[in-house]
């Protein structure tokens, strides 16, 4: 008898990465046996990153949660016993019903980008919590500051086509490490380099990307906004601007010119730690070489002035007219190109139809403080999915203290028993991307993708959407949107009447696996203005910011923690610390799997030779990194990849796998950014000392 023919299923990588790769999953006898990048999607080009190339390790890991459990030990101990789905759902429904009878806003959903799918990430969950009347979650922990700064200037998360960057002659890679976090985008940047482009990396750390660039500039963390202000000053003073473009397509140039008049390279140099002449040369080169492209990422938005820093950088291509060319301009995110129908997916009308109370919104970046101090009403129940806040949220001690509350009812729906799962009262098994239906936009290219389930759910795992349907039934909700199937939800993901969605329909996606948005080639979104701001122009002066009580013009916002802004604190904690992604982890995904733990080794801290010598530290020493918020341990890597006064801790480690039960978020700050309400992970002063092994 012939063996069954293997099936190949079209899928999409679900993780928080701009590449959103198209995948092909080979299935034999009901088991996935191979995963590869799809050849036919140009951006994926047949390749996956080293993490997702081994996705079978994640799907079939013996660590996978297979059935519901309830807590039997103290919170944080991670001791559970198996229960049925009926018992789990009945328990959750009874708790939610009792709390909702008093005030449903005491219930808080907590999720982020554990999956980027529009079905499993932001549809039935929103519908359920809207109908329940729960508090809303402001999902700020990665990109909200930069998105706010970009929106105030450009109008939406739209920029140049990343595939067009191959024709750029100068590329500024600003606040990102695409070799680690945008690998397929890096392929296009390398092609530009092969064609003669000059690559300049602007990053406090000499990252893997910086090492491959022609020039690396290392400003102090939190000073990117000041650097952009100085570049604007030089461009205007030296006449390296496109006055026709400015006159036709921008708003507030005269006020901007007056604002930056004194922001010379000499003013900026002591703030950034870069020589004035280096800053001047960068600005002159940017104003002279055409086409010039800026590829931003979100690293620079994780400081006090992160929103304004992105806003300042977003002004640069409008000053020079770089938007005229497909290979010019700038890109932070492509997500605003996708006509996602959030109203249809999330159904906020379910809240207004059933509840008269005003909504209450909690910022996810301050979850520790909110669990401990919110009182209008207090948070009495928490439902965590697609996130691992005990590991990833700032000011870790307060986060753990909040999660440890015995009076807090906590549900965690997860693939693995994460740090957060250890604090659950009810722990539910989740499906992987191979086991459920979804549809995806991207924030790094212009293609929509479908994800078809390739295998049956392992054990008793269920997707997010199914659990919320079951809970809705348990709570006797009858609203039809709470019981739509995943296929029905996926069909509503994009606005069918929006011209950009032509060809991005369920039938095309099902047949091909992906579809490019109906956008022109070449894509020059702002060559003739048409910005997505209220004025239709690039807004150097933003009335929307003014209406919110913010400065309407670009400015530099100093870090919360630096020798310039807080010399007393810097005297006690003289080292600035940033904690960019570790190469073998993706936030905390993959950070529990043996292959990637072995490659990453142990928590490390990169420190400059001068700083190490001053503290008597030698390579491999066990270090204690601390400030007033807490402490964690790591091994010393002595290197000139960091400048003196800066230390770098690649992250994010699961606390319980780090060796000392802590990670870098033991010392990160709960303070928020200037605009957008984002976290300030990279705005952090510490001291470092060697300790006994």
C-alpha positions, 0 to 999 in steps of 0.5 A, spaced: 500 500 500 502 506 498 504 511 503 499 517 503 502 523 499 504 529 504 500 535 504 503 542 504 499 547 508 500 555 507 501 559 513 504 565 516 509 566 521 505 569 527 511 573 531 512 580 533 517 581 527 516 586 521 518 580 516 511 576 517 514 571 513 510 566 508 511 559 510 510 552 507 508 546 512 509 539 510 504 534 513 505 527 513 500 522 517 497 528 521 504 530 523 508 537 521 515 534 518 518 540 515 517 548 515 520 552 510 519 559 507 515 560 501 519 561 495 513 565 491 512 571 496 518 576 494 519 578 501 520 571 504 524 569 498 524 562 501 528 563 507 526 563 515 530 566 520 534 561 525 528 561 530 522 560 525 526 555 521 526 550 527 519 551 529 518 544 529 522 544 536 516 549 538 510 546 536 512 539 538 516 541 545 515 536 551 514 543 555 508 544 551 501 545 555 496 540 553 491 540 558 487 545 563 490 546 570 488 549 576 493 552 582 495 548 588 501 552 591 502 559 592 502 564 587 509 564 583 511 557 585 508 554 579 504 548 582 498 545 578 494 539 577 490 537 571 482 539 571 477 538 565 475 544 560 468 544 563 471 545 570 476 551 568 471 554 564 465 554 569 471 557 574 472 562 570 465 564 568 463 564 575 469 568 577 467 573 572 460 573 573 461 575 580 466 581 579 462 583 573 455 584 578 459 589 582 463 592 576 466 589 570 471 594 569 475 590 575 476 585 570 482 586 565 485 583 559 492 583 558 495 581 551 500 583 546 504 580 540 505 573 542 501 572 535 500 578 530 494 574 527 488 578 526 483 573 528 487 570 534 490 577 536 485 582 536 478 579 534 474 575 539 478 577 545 476 584 544 468 582 542 468 578 549 471 583 553 467 589 550 461 585 551 463 583 558 464 591 560 471 589 562 477 595 562 480 596 556 488 595 555 492 600 552 497 596 548 504 600 549 509 596 551 513 596 544 511 601 539 506 606 541 511 612 543 514 612 536 507 611 532 505 617 536 511 621 533 510 618 526 503 619 526 503 627 528 508 628 523 506 623 517 499 622 519 499 614 519 504 608 519 506 609 512 512 610 509 517 607 503 516 600 500 522 597 503 523 593 497 525 599 493 530 601 498 535 597 493 536 603 489 537 608 495 544 611 495 545 612 502 541 609 508 541 611 515 539 605 519 537 608 525 535 605 532 534 598 529 538 591 528 535 588 522 540 582 522 536 580 528 530 583 528 528 584 520 532 579 517 529 579 510 529 587 510 536 587 511 537 583 505 534 589 501 539 593 504 545 589 503 543 589 495 543 596 496 550 596 498 552 591 493 549 597 488 554 602 491 549 605 497 553 607 503 550 604 510 550 608 516 548 605 523 546 610 528 545 606 535 548 606 542 551 599 541 555 596 535 550 591 534 551 585 529 548 590 523 553 596 525 559 591 524 556 590 517 555 598 515 560 603 512 559 607 518 557 606 525 555 612 530 554 611 537 549 617 540 548 616 548 541 613 549 535 617 549 539 623 545 537 621 537 532 627 538 537 631 539 541 629 533 535 629 528 534 637 531 542 638 529 541 635 522 535 639 521 539 645 523 545 644 518 540 642 512 537 649 513 543 653 514 547 650 509 541 650 504 540 643 503 533 643 503 527 642 497 524 649 498 519 647 492 517 641 496 517 644 503 512 650 500 507 645 497 507 639 501 509 641 509 506 645 514 510 650 519 516 650 516 518 657 518 516 655 526 521 649 525 527 653 522 526 658 528 526 652 533 532 649 530 536 655 529 540 654 535 540 646 535 547 646 532 552 640 532 556 644 537 550 644 542 548 637 540 555 634 541 555 634 548 548 631 549 550 625 544 557 624 545 558 625 538 563 630 535 560 636 532 564 635 525 561 628 525 554 630 526 555 636 521 558 631 516 552 626 517 547 632 515 551 634 509 551 627 506 544 626 508 542 633 504 546 631 498 546 624 496 539 622 493 536 618 494 537 617 501 533 613 505 532 612 513 530 605 516 527 607 523 526 601 528 523 602 535 529 601 539 530 609 539 523 610 542 524 606 549 526 613 552 523 619 555 523 623 549 522 617 544 515 619 541 519 626 539 525 623 537 521 619 532 517 625 530 524 629 529 527 624 524 520 623 520 521 631 519 528 630 515 525 627 508 520 632 507 526 637 508 530 634 503 524 632 498 527 625 499 519 623 498 519 624 491 523 618 489 521 611 491 528 609 494 527 615 498 524 617 504 523 613 511 520 607 514 518 606 521 512 601 519 508 599 513 502 597 518 498 603 516 497 601 509 493 595 511 485 597 510 484 593 517 477 593 519 478 594 526 470 595 527 468 589 524 474 585 528 473 588 535 466 590 535 466 596 540 459 597 539 458 591 544 460 595 550 456 601 548 450 596 547 450 593 554 454 598 558 452 605 561 459 606 565 464 610 562 470 605 559 476 605 563 483 604 560 489 601 563 496 602 560 500 595 560 507 598 561 505 600 568 501 593 570 505 592 576 503 599 579 496 598 576 495 591 580 497 594 586 494 601 586 488 602 581 482 603 585 477 605 581 475 600 581 481 595 583 483 590 578 480 583 581 481 579 575 486 578 570 486 574 563 493 574 560 494 571 553 499 572 547 504 575 553 508 574 558 508 580 563 512 577 569 518 577 564 517 583 559 514 588 563 518 594 566 520 594 574 519 587 575 519 587 582 512 591 582 510 586 577 511 580 581 508 583 587 502 585 583 501 578 580 502 575 587 496 578 590 492 572 593 485 576 592 487 577 584 484 571 580 488 570 574 487 566 568 493 565 563 492 562 556 499 559 554 503 554 550 508 554 555 508 555 563 512 561 562 514 566 568 507 569 568 503 562 568 506 560 575 502 566 578 495 563 574 489 560 578 487 557 572 492 555 566 489 554 559 493 550 554 494 554 547 494 552 540 500 554 536 500 557 529 500 550 526 494 549 529 489 554 528 486 559 523 488 566 522 490 572 517 495 577 517 498 584 515 505 586 516 509 592 519 515 591 514 512 589 507 506 590 503 503 583 503 497 580 507 498 573 508 493 567 510 494 562 515 491 555 515 491 550 520 496 544 518 495 539 524 490 538 529 491 541 536 496 538 541 492 535 547 487 539 549 489 545 546 484 551 544 485 557 540 484 564 543 478 565 539 475 558 541 476 559 548 472 566 548 466 563 544 466 558 550 466 563 555 461 567 552 456 561 552 458 560 559 456 567 561 449 566 557 451 572 552 447 571 546 450 576 541 451 573 534 458 576 533 461 572 539 459 566 536 462 567 529 467 562 526 474 563 525 473 563 517 468 568 518 472 573 522 478 572 517 473 574 512 472 581 515 479 582 517 480 587 511 475 593 508 473 590 502 471 596 499 477 599 500 481 600 493 488 597 497 484 591 499 482 589 491 485 582 490 486 581 498 480 577 499 479 570 502 479 566 496 485 569 493 489 568 500 486 561 500 489 559 493 495 563 494 497 564 501 498 571 500 497 577 496 500 584 495 496 590 497 493 594 491 498 599 491 502 602 485 509 600 483 513 604 484 510 606 491 511 613 492 506 615 497 508 622 499 511 624 492 506 629 491 504 630 498 498 627 500 500 626 507 495 622 512 495 628 517 489 633 518 492 638 513 494 633 508 501 635 509 507 633 513 506 637 519 512 640 522 507 644 526 502 639 529 495 642 531 493 635 533 499 635 538 497 642 541 490 640 542 493 634 546 497 639 550 503 637 547 509 642 544 506 642 537 513 643 534 519 638 534 524 639 540 528 634 544 526 631 550 532 629 555 532 622 558 529 621 565 536 618 567 542 621 564 548 625 567 545 631 563 538 630 566 539 627 573 546 628 575 545 626 582 542 619 580 548 619 575 553 620 581 550 613 584 549 609 578 554 612 573 552 607 567 547 607 562 544 600 560 540 598 554 537 591 553 536 590 546 533 583 543 538 577 544 539 574 537 536 567 539 530 570 542 524 573 540 522 577 546 520 571 551 518 567 545 523 561 544 527 563 550 525 556 553 527 551 548 534 548 549 536 549 542 536 557 543 538 557 550 544 553 548 546 558 543 545 564 548 548 561 553 547 565 559 545 572 561 551 577 559 553 584 560 557 587 555 561 592 558 567 597 556 574 595 558 575 602 561 569 601 565 571 594 567 578 595 569 575 601 574 571 596 577 576 590 577 572 586 572 575 581 568 572 577 562 567 572 565 566 574 572 559 574 575 556 581 575 551 584 579 547 590 576 543 594 580 539 600 582 534 603 586 529 598 583 532 592 584 538 587 581 540 582 577 546 578 575 550 576 568 556 574 566 561 580 564 563 580 556 568 586 556 568 589 549 569 595 545 562 594 542 559 598 547 562 605 549 565 607 555 559 609 560 554 604 557 553 597 558 548 592 554 544 586 556 541 582 550 534 580 553 529 578 554 530 572 559 525 568 562 526 569 570 526 562 572 531 560 567 536 566 568 540 563 573 538 568 579 530 568 578 531 575 575 532 579 568 534 586 566 527 588 567 529 588 575 532 595 574 528 598 568 523 604 569 516 604 570 516 611 567 513 613 561 515 616 554 513 623 552 507 622 548 504 615 546 505 612 553 510 607 552 515 604 556 522 607 557 526 600 557 532 604 555 532 610 559 536 606 565 542 608 569 545 602 573 551 600 577 555 594 576 560 590 581 563 583 580 560 578 585 563 571 588 561 565 583 
